[in-house]
Amino acid sequence: MGETYADDASVEETAGDGLLTDERVRIAGLAVAVVFTLAVAGFVGLVLVDYVDYDLLAAVFPRFVFAFLRVLMVVVISSVLAVTAGVFVGLGRVSRTSLTYSIATAYVQFFRGTPLLFQLFIIYLGIPSLWPPGQFPISQSWTVVPGVLSIDWSFITAVVALTLNHAAYVGEAVKGGINAVPEGQMEAARSLGMSYVDSMREIVLPQAWRNALAAIGNDQVILVKDTSLLTVIAFPEILTVFREVNSNQFDAWTPIVLVAVTYLAITLPLMWLVQYLEDRAEWGGDRA
């Protein structure tokens, strides 16, 4: 045993004698990180000092707040529906019934294999064209919050398209989470007299959710950013307001600052929530 330890120590010393030692790599990584951070901070400072019109910023800020609230409503509804539907899609992807498996697989392949923009056009333009001109039943809007949110066909399209698209990705994450659970878990549950449904609900899915949580959380952040595509269906989201301000004031940087702030106001809390849930769900972690 002593000879073995001596040999291991000599190997480590030899590996550390080269150009890329652990300490040099650590210092180089730290230097790159510092330089990048300073460059970004300097660029942001330059923009904020020289290129942002703070009078215009204050004037258009309420418009971005309303756009933020509209996007937040779409994100909350679509996220809840996508995660809920994605669980069933994931169960279909691991189903032993050939018909269920085939339908779930076709669904995933279509919505993951075609662009979200294409899916938006199918729903927003394609479905109304199935009715004679002027006879589409959802042609009016219903005001929920005056000046902030109205439910019309563009809002419905946004929710439906984002839900269908991201349910496919959540379904694949759930499928991967289920496949990562050892088969012995299901066999042990069935041997104790539990039905397949009870075994899946009580034993497998909680573990699968833990395995898939990071991927699901990442997909929800992507869902937030995908709302930028809603500008093509006349939904008054954040980038729509940016384009209006830029075209009227010929000022790009002032509304860009507000675009960044409004998106980060949604994505950062969402990422913190996902990180919190991951920490809570970590195997052997502190759950107090």
Disulfide bonds with the S-S distance in Angstrom:
none
